[in-house]
Amino acid sequence: MKKLLVILLIISLKTYGQAIEHFEPASWWIGMKNPKLQVLIHGKDISTFSLNVNYPGVKLVKINKTENPNYLFADLLISGNAKPGKVPFNFSKGKIKTEYFLDLKNRKPNSAQREGYSPKDVIYLLTPDRFANGDPKNDNISGYPDALNRAKDYGRHGGDIAGIRKNLDYISEMGFTTIWPMPLEENKMNEASYHGYAITDFYKIDPRYGSNDDYQNMVKESKQKGLKFIRDVVLNHCGLNHWWMTDLPSKDWINNEGKFAPTNHQREVMHDPYAAKTDVDKMTQGWFVTAMPDMNQRNPFMANYLIQNTLWWIEFADLDGLRIDTYPYSDKNFLSVWSKAVMDEYPKLNMVGEEWSTRQAVTAYWQKGQMNRDGYHSYLPSMMDFPLNNALIEGLKENDKDWGKGMLKLYQCLSDDYLYANPNNLVTFFDNHDMNRIYTQLDEDKDLLKMGLAVIFTTRGIPQFFYGTELAMTSPKERNDGLIRADLPGGWEGDKVDVFQNKNLSPLQSEMREFVKKLLNWRKSATAIHNGKLIHFAPEDGIYSYFRFNEKEKYFVVLNKNDKEASLSLERYKGMLPIKPSFEDVLDGGQFQNEVKIPAKSFRILKVK
């Protein structure tokens, strides 16, 4: 008899233990503008259980079931009178009972009014796995198949949150004000998991980087050092090894019923008045790659899940902004709802979307405030400025003596800013994690590299800088993402070259490091660069020039692409200058009056006195 009771007890405990496998989100906050919360509950036959939630100020409004009996979606209403605590979810089925808790918290003071990044900031984009290894103990984790392999381009190299935290002073002292790491969430993939975009758990930091608490503390420490923090958001796809892929809530949870069908990458169809529906569907419902299933945001439970996950990370980690990966690949109606939901909760937050197009009309479609002819409303404040990136690179590389070439490309690109609702809030950049290193693109021309950075740091917009460019890092001519996102020297024990300690750098590395540091630390207090007007002059004789100015100060930026020194006559600029102008070079302190000399293949940033 005793043996039978023990067997029955074991069976009961096993059933009890299997009842809840996933409960997301596991925590939430009192006082959100939207008082509604939908909790995803996953467990064996969980929909056959009764659910009761009894907690003052929290009401269970509805229990939603799907075609899969292993899922429930519980709709809650959380009043402003609720108190912090553990909200019990009591499940019962006959004699089987189990309890799970939602951790209900108070929000931080003024959480809803947090200030996002702006043109006064400079964003430092880094690949966490390749930045610095601060904790070798987490290099390999049991159950995570993609093991450490620094010899492999697409292998994991061991960079982590501890490495970022260890070097926050370096980032701040260099003059950067905002950090954007590529995704840090769990990527439990068999290979090439280092980049972070194949997420397998949207609520969990990958343990090879650290823990959720480590992430939270990293953001907190960043703020203490005057650094803002951006989360890289993936709305379009998950990783093939995401936990739900073996037990989907419904057939339409993943596009194409969970089977691979490639996207056509034709992003223009999102606003093409003549687009065929089949092309639109293939664009938004096709998968990016076989390892990244395309999530169906037309499913209302999926849409809620992604919105809440975004809000959860902002609130949990006290974030200052977002960058959204592969923005136009998601369902456009969902994107409108998602962006509005986030901005309703955080009206001063900044978010930037990735739309890799060199055409302003394509990029402008997605920015908040744009009056689109098809009536589409976006609430996304910022976009990555790929058109400017392309124009700047071509402008620097091309011969200005050729018709329609050279810096005229940059001038023409900026002249099309009327297409944007808010060009000053675009994120500008010289290179990023998805393209060849800029020094390589410029055929390793140091002078062009400096000139281009001078433009990015002084023209309109919010500059983004890719880690390693301060050392003029290179990549192969043929694109190789694993080598583009190379290890930063000094981030690993035994590195002879150390950018963080400024040790054993080559003359070029030292020169570039100091150049970036000086320029960015000047920029911190240059208010005319942050919020001033921009007046530029059409390129002439290899010279491109512009002014940035506000009521307090004025800067005159001049680029000379010629192979010889240029003596700049000021007659052309008399409408922008006092009768007897004088200037001070903000980098070398040089003084000028009536005439300005610009060295060959160089630039000057002059403060007008």
DRENGU-20220 format. One record per residue (C-alpha): residue in three letters; x, y, z. Coordinates in steps of 0.2 Angstrom, whole numbers, padded with zeros to 4 digits, always signed. Layout:
ALAXYZ...
END
This chain:
MET+0000+0000+0000LYS+0014+0012+0005LYS+0023+0008-0012LEU+0007+0012-0022LEU+0005+0029-0012VAL+0023+0033-0016ILE+0020+0030-0035LEU+0004+0040-0035LEU+0013+0054-0026ILE+0027+0054-0039ILE+0015+0054-0053SER+0006+0069-0045LEU+0022+0078-0042LYS+0027+0076-0060THR+0010+0082-0066TYR+0012+0097-0054GLY+0030+0101-0061GLN+0024+0100-0079ALA+0010+0112-0077ILE+0019+0128-0080GLU+0034+0129-0092HIS+0033+0147-0097PHE+0025+0162-0089GLU+0028+0178-0098PRO+0030+0191-0093ALA+0034+0186-0075SER+0034+0204-0069TRP+0025+0220-0072TRP+0022+0237-0065ILE+0008+0247-0057GLY+0004+0264-0065MET+0007+0260-0084LYS-0003+0271-0095ASN-0011+0255-0103PRO-0018+0246-0087LYS-0020+0230-0098LEU-0008+0215-0097GLN-0009+0199-0107VAL+0001+0184-0099LEU+0007+0170-0110ILE+0006+0153-0100HIS+0013+0138-0107GLY+0012+0120-0100LYS+0006+0103-0103ASP-0013+0104-0106ILE-0014+0120-0097SER-0030+0126-0106THR-0039+0111-0097PHE-0035+0119-0080SER-0046+0132-0071LEU-0037+0148-0067ASN-0041+0160-0053VAL-0032+0176-0049ASN-0036+0184-0033TYR-0026+0200-0029PRO-0032+0218-0024GLY-0032+0229-0039VAL-0029+0215-0051LYS-0044+0208-0061LEU-0043+0193-0072VAL-0054+0199-0087LYS-0053+0185-0099ILE-0045+0168-0102ASN-0040+0165-0120LYS-0037+0148-0128THR-0029+0143-0144GLU-0029+0127-0154ASN-0015+0121-0144PRO-0021+0115-0127ASN-0004+0119-0120TYR-0007+0138-0120LEU-0017+0151-0111PHE-0017+0170-0113ALA-0023+0178-0098ASP-0030+0196-0099LEU-0028+0206-0084LEU-0033+0224-0079ILE-0021+0232-0066SER-0028+0247-0057GLY-0018+0261-0051ASN-0023+0257-0033ALA-0014+0240-0034LYS+0000+0237-0022PRO+0017+0229-0026GLY+0018+0211-0022LYS+0016+0193-0029VAL+0000+0191-0038PRO-0005+0172-0037PHE-0011+0163-0052ASN-0020+0147-0045PHE-0022+0133-0057SER-0033+0118-0053LYS-0039+0102-0062GLY-0047+0090-0051LYS-0035+0086-0036ILE-0021+0094-0046LYS-0016+0111-0040THR-0002+0123-0044GLU+0002+0141-0041TYR+0012+0153-0051PHE+0016+0172-0046LEU+0017+0188-0056ASP+0029+0200-0048LEU+0020+0217-0047LYS+0031+0232-0045ASN+0031+0251-0043ARG+0038+0260-0057LYS+0053+0271-0055PRO+0049+0290-0052ASN+0046+0299-0068SER+0049+0283-0078ALA+0036+0288-0091GLN+0045+0305-0094ARG+0063+0297-0097GLU+0073+0307-0110GLY+0079+0298-0125TYR+0095+0301-0135SER+0095+0316-0146PRO+0107+0326-0158LYS+0118+0331-0143ASP+0122+0312-0141VAL+0135+0301-0150ILE+0130+0283-0151TYR+0144+0269-0149LEU+0138+0253-0158LEU+0147+0237-0152THR+0146+0219-0154PRO+0146+0212-0137ASP+0154+0195-0141ARG+0169+0205-0149PHE+0171+0220-0138ALA+0179+0213-0122ASN+0179+0197-0112GLY+0177+0202-0093ASP+0172+0185-0086PRO+0180+0170-0095LYS+0170+0158-0083ASN+0154+0161-0094ASP+0163+0157-0111ASN+0155+0140-0112ILE+0138+0136-0104SER+0131+0118-0102GLY+0117+0116-0114TYR+0122+0129-0126PRO+0130+0121-0141ASP+0139+0135-0150ALA+0155+0134-0139LEU+0169+0146-0138ASN+0180+0147-0154ARG+0190+0163-0156ALA+0198+0155-0172LYS+0182+0155-0181ASP+0175+0170-0189TYR+0157+0166-0185GLY+0161+0158-0169ARG+0159+0165-0151HIS+0174+0174-0145GLY+0169+0177-0127GLY+0164+0195-0125ASP+0151+0198-0112ILE+0142+0211-0101ALA+0156+0211-0089GLY+0168+0216-0102ILE+0157+0231-0107ARG+0155+0236-0088LYS+0173+0235-0086ASN+0176+0247-0100LEU+0162+0260-0097ASP+0175+0273-0092TYR+0184+0271-0109ILE+0168+0274-0119SER+0164+0289-0109GLU+0181+0297-0109MET+0182+0294-0128GLY+0167+0306-0129PHE+0153+0294-0133THR+0137+0298-0124THR+0126+0283-0128ILE+0129+0264-0130TRP+0120+0252-0142PRO+0125+0234-0141MET+0119+0221-0153PRO+0106+0210-0145LEU+0111+0202-0129GLU+0095+0190-0127GLU+0097+0172-0127ASN+0103+0165-0144LYS+0103+0146-0141MET+0108+0142-0159ASN+0119+0128-0165GLU+0131+0140-0173ALA+0134+0158-0178SER+0125+0163-0162TYR+0137+0177-0158HIS+0128+0191-0167GLY+0112+0190-0156TYR+0098+0192-0169ALA+0092+0174-0168ILE+0083+0176-0151THR+0078+0160-0143ASP+0070+0168-0127PHE+0064+0186-0128TYR+0064+0188-0109LYS+0082+0181-0105ILE+0099+0188-0107ASP+0111+0174-0115PRO+0120+0167-0100ARG+0136+0168-0110TYR+0134+0187-0108GLY+0128+0186-0091SER+0111+0187-0082ASN+0096+0199-0082ASP+0103+0207-0066ASP+0120+0209-0075TYR+0111+0218-0089GLN+0101+0229-0077ASN+0117+0234-0067MET+0126+0238-0083VAL+0113+0250-0088LYS+0113+0258-0071GLU+0132+0259-0071SER+0132+0267-0088LYS+0120+0281-0082GLN+0131+0284-0067LYS+0145+0288-0080GLY+0134+0299-0090LEU+0130+0286-0104LYS+0113+0282-0111PHE+0108+0265-0116ILE+0099+0258-0131ARG+0092+0241-0134ASP+0093+0232-0151VAL+0075+0226-0154VAL+0070+0212-0165LEU+0052+0211-0170ASN+0052+0202-0187HIS+0060+0185-0182CYS+0066+0174-0169GLY+0079+0160-0168LEU+0075+0143-0175ASN+0078+0135-0158HIS+0066+0147-0149TRP+0057+0137-0136TRP+0040+0139-0144MET+0046+0132-0161THR+0043+0114-0154ASP+0026+0118-0148LEU+0018+0133-0157PRO+0003+0141-0149SER-0006+0141-0166LYS-0002+0137-0184ASP-0002+0155-0188TRP+0011+0160-0174ILE+0025+0159-0187ASN+0022+0164-0205ASN+0020+0151-0218GLU+0014+0139-0205GLY+0032+0137-0198LYS+0040+0132-0214PHE+0054+0141-0223ALA+0049+0153-0237PRO+0061+0167-0241THR+0057+0185-0241ASN+0059+0195-0258HIS+0068+0209-0249GLN+0057+0221-0260ARG+0055+0234-0246GLU+0047+0247-0258VAL+0031+0237-0259MET+0027+0243-0242HIS+0022+0260-0249ASP+0021+0256-0268PRO+0004+0262-0275TYR+0005+0249-0288ALA+0012+0234-0278ALA+0005+0217-0281LYS-0002+0209-0265THR+0008+0193-0268ASP+0024+0204-0268VAL+0019+0212-0252ASP+0015+0196-0243LYS+0031+0188-0249MET+0041+0203-0242THR+0033+0203-0225GLN+0029+0185-0222GLY+0044+0177-0230TRP+0058+0172-0218PHE+0075+0182-0218VAL+0085+0166-0217THR+0082+0148-0213ALA+0088+0150-0195MET+0076+0165-0192PRO+0058+0160-0192ASP+0047+0175-0197MET+0034+0180-0183ASN+0016+0183-0188GLN+0012+0200-0180ARG-0006+0199-0188ASN-0009+0186-0174PRO-0016+0197-0160PHE-0007+0187-0146MET+0009+0188-0155ALA+0007+0207-0157ASN+0003+0209-0139TYR+0018+0198-0134LEU+0030+0209-0144ILE+0023+0225-0138GLN+0024+0220-0120ASN+0041+0213-0122THR+0047+0230-0128LEU+0039+0239-0113TRP+0045+0226-0101TRP+0064+0229-0106ILE+0062+0248-0106GLU+0055+0247-0088PHE+0065+0233-0081ALA+0082+0240-0087ASP+0078+0258-0087LEU+0083+0260-0105ASP+0085+0277-0114GLY+0080+0271-0132LEU+0078+0257-0145ARG+0085+0253-0162ILE+0073+0241-0172ASP+0081+0228-0183THR+0074+0225-0201TYR+0060+0237-0198PRO+0050+0236-0214TYR+0050+0217-0214SER+0037+0217-0201ASP+0018+0219-0204LYS+0016+0238-0207ASN+0000+0239-0197PHE+0007+0230-0183LEU+0022+0243-0183SER+0010+0257-0182VAL+0001+0249-0167TRP+0018+0244-0159SER+0026+0261-0161LYS+0011+0270-0154ALA+0010+0259-0139VAL+0028+0262-0135MET+0027+0281-0137ASP+0011+0282-0128GLU+0020+0275-0113TYR+0036+0284-0115PRO+0033+0300-0125LYS+0050+0307-0124LEU+0059+0291-0128ASN+0069+0289-0145MET+0068+0274-0156VAL+0077+0272-0173GLY+0072+0260-0187GLU+0083+0251-0199GLU+0077+0253-0217TRP+0092+0249-0228SER+0088+0260-0243THR+0098+0274-0251ARG+0082+0283-0257GLN+0075+0296-0245ALA+0057+0293-0250VAL+0058+0275-0244THR+0066+0280-0228ALA+0055+0295-0224TYR+0039+0284-0226TRP+0042+0277-0209GLN+0046+0292-0198LYS+0034+0300-0186GLY+0025+0315-0193GLN+0026+0310-0211MET+0011+0314-0221ASN+0010+0298-0232ARG-0002+0298-0247ASP-0009+0281-0242GLY-0014+0287-0225TYR-0001+0277-0216HIS+0003+0283-0199SER+0020+0279-0191TYR+0025+0284-0173LEU+0043+0280-0175PRO+0053+0295-0171SER+0069+0291-0180MET+0077+0281-0195MET+0094+0276-0199ASP+0101+0288-0212PHE+0107+0276-0225PRO+0105+0289-0239LEU+0117+0300-0231ASN+0129+0286-0227ASN+0129+0281-0246ALA+0131+0299-0252LEU+0145+0303-0240ILE+0155+0288-0245GLU+0153+0291-0263GLY+0156+0309-0261LEU+0173+0306-0253LYS+0178+0292-0265GLU+0173+0300-0282ASN+0182+0313-0292ASP+0174+0330-0289LYS+0180+0335-0307ASP+0168+0322-0315TRP+0150+0329-0319GLY+0138+0325-0305LYS+0151+0316-0294GLY+0161+0319-0278MET+0154+0330-0264LEU+0140+0335-0274LYS+0132+0319-0270LEU+0132+0324-0251TYR+0126+0341-0255GLN+0111+0334-0266CYS+0107+0321-0252LEU+0105+0335-0239SER+0095+0346-0251ASP+0082+0332-0251ASP+0079+0334-0232TYR+0062+0342-0236LEU+0056+0324-0238TYR+0058+0320-0220ALA+0046+0325-0206ASN+0061+0328-0195PRO+0079+0326-0203ASN+0087+0332-0187ASN+0082+0317-0178LEU+0089+0304-0191VAL+0103+0293-0185THR+0119+0296-0196PHE+0133+0285-0198PHE+0149+0281-0208ASP+0148+0262-0206ASN+0140+0249-0195HIS+0140+0230-0191ASP+0132+0225-0208MET+0144+0233-0220ASN+0163+0233-0223ARG+0173+0243-0212ILE+0173+0261-0217TYR+0192+0262-0218THR+0192+0247-0230GLN+0178+0256-0240LEU+0189+0271-0242ASP+0204+0260-0248GLU+0213+0264-0232ASP+0214+0282-0235LYS+0217+0290-0218ASP+0213+0308-0224LEU+0196+0303-0231LEU+0192+0294-0215LYS+0195+0309-0204MET+0185+0320-0216GLY+0170+0309-0216LEU+0170+0308-0197ALA+0171+0327-0196VAL+0155+0327-0207ILE+0146+0314-0197PHE+0150+0323-0181THR+0145+0340-0187THR+0131+0339-0199ARG+0113+0337-0194GLY+0107+0322-0185ILE+0112+0310-0171PRO+0129+0302-0175GLN+0132+0283-0173PHE+0150+0276-0172PHE+0155+0258-0175TYR+0167+0251-0162GLY+0185+0249-0168THR+0184+0264-0181GLU+0193+0273-0168LEU+0208+0262-0172ALA+0204+0262-0191MET+0200+0244-0191THR+0199+0235-0208SER+0189+0220-0215PRO+0191+0210-0231LYS+0185+0218-0247GLU+0172+0204-0249ARG+0160+0206-0235ASN+0162+0194-0221ASP+0152+0199-0205GLY+0162+0188-0194LEU+0178+0199-0198ILE+0169+0215-0199ARG+0164+0212-0181ALA+0181+0208-0176ASP+0188+0208-0158LEU+0193+0225-0151PRO+0212+0224-0146GLY+0213+0224-0127GLY+0197+0216-0123TRP+0205+0199-0120GLU+0218+0193-0108GLY+0235+0192-0116ASP+0231+0205-0130LYS+0247+0215-0133VAL+0238+0229-0141ASP+0226+0237-0129VAL+0215+0251-0134PHE+0207+0253-0117GLN+0224+0256-0109ASN+0231+0265-0124LYS+0246+0253-0125ASN+0256+0247-0140LEU+0245+0255-0152SER+0252+0258-0170PRO+0255+0276-0175LEU+0239+0275-0185GLN+0229+0268-0171SER+0236+0281-0159GLU+0232+0295-0171MET+0214+0290-0174ARG+0211+0286-0156GLU+0216+0303-0151PHE+0207+0312-0166VAL+0191+0304-0162LYS+0193+0307-0143LYS+0197+0326-0146LEU+0183+0329-0159LEU+0169+0320-0148ASN+0174+0329-0132TRP+0173+0345-0141ARG+0156+0341-0148LYS+0149+0338-0131SER+0148+0356-0127ALA+0145+0363-0145THR+0127+0367-0144ALA+0126+0374-0162ILE+0130+0356-0167HIS+0117+0349-0156ASN+0102+0360-0161GLY+0108+0374-0173LYS+0103+0377-0190LEU+0112+0371-0205ILE+0117+0381-0220HIS+0128+0373-0234PHE+0136+0379-0250ALA+0136+0370-0266PRO+0153+0361-0269GLU+0166+0371-0279ASP+0183+0367-0284GLY+0184+0352-0272ILE+0178+0362-0258TYR+0162+0358-0248SER+0157+0370-0234TYR+0143+0373-0221PHE+0138+0383-0206ARG+0130+0376-0190PHE+0124+0390-0179ASN+0111+0395-0165GLU+0109+0411-0155LYS+0125+0407-0144GLU+0138+0401-0156LYS+0142+0398-0175TYR+0154+0385-0183PHE+0161+0385-0200VAL+0165+0368-0207VAL+0176+0367-0223LEU+0182+0351-0232ASN+0196+0352-0245LYS+0197+0336-0256ASN+0211+0344-0266ASP+0229+0337-0266LYS+0235+0354-0262GLU+0231+0367-0248ALA+0217+0379-0252SER+0216+0397-0247LEU+0198+0400-0245SER+0191+0417-0250LEU+0177+0423-0238GLU+0168+0434-0251ARG+0156+0419-0254TYR+0151+0418-0236LYS+0149+0436-0231GLY+0130+0434-0228MET+0135+0422-0214LEU+0150+0431-0207PRO+0153+0447-0198ILE+0161+0462-0207LYS+0178+0457-0200PRO+0177+0439-0196SER+0190+0429-0186PHE+0191+0411-0183GLU+0198+0398-0171ASP+0201+0380-0176VAL+0192+0369-0163LEU+0205+0355-0165ASP+0222+0363-0167GLY+0218+0381-0160GLY+0224+0389-0176GLN+0219+0407-0178PHE+0212+0415-0195GLN+0206+0432-0201ASN+0199+0437-0217GLU+0207+0421-0226VAL+0206+0403-0221LYS+0219+0390-0226ILE+0213+0372-0227PRO+0227+0359-0229ALA+0226+0346-0243LYS+0214+0332-0241SER+0208+0339-0225PHE+0196+0350-0216ARG+0193+0363-0203ILE+0180+0366-0190LEU+0181+0384-0186LYS+0172+0393-0172VAL+0167+0410-0179LYS+0171+0424-0167
END
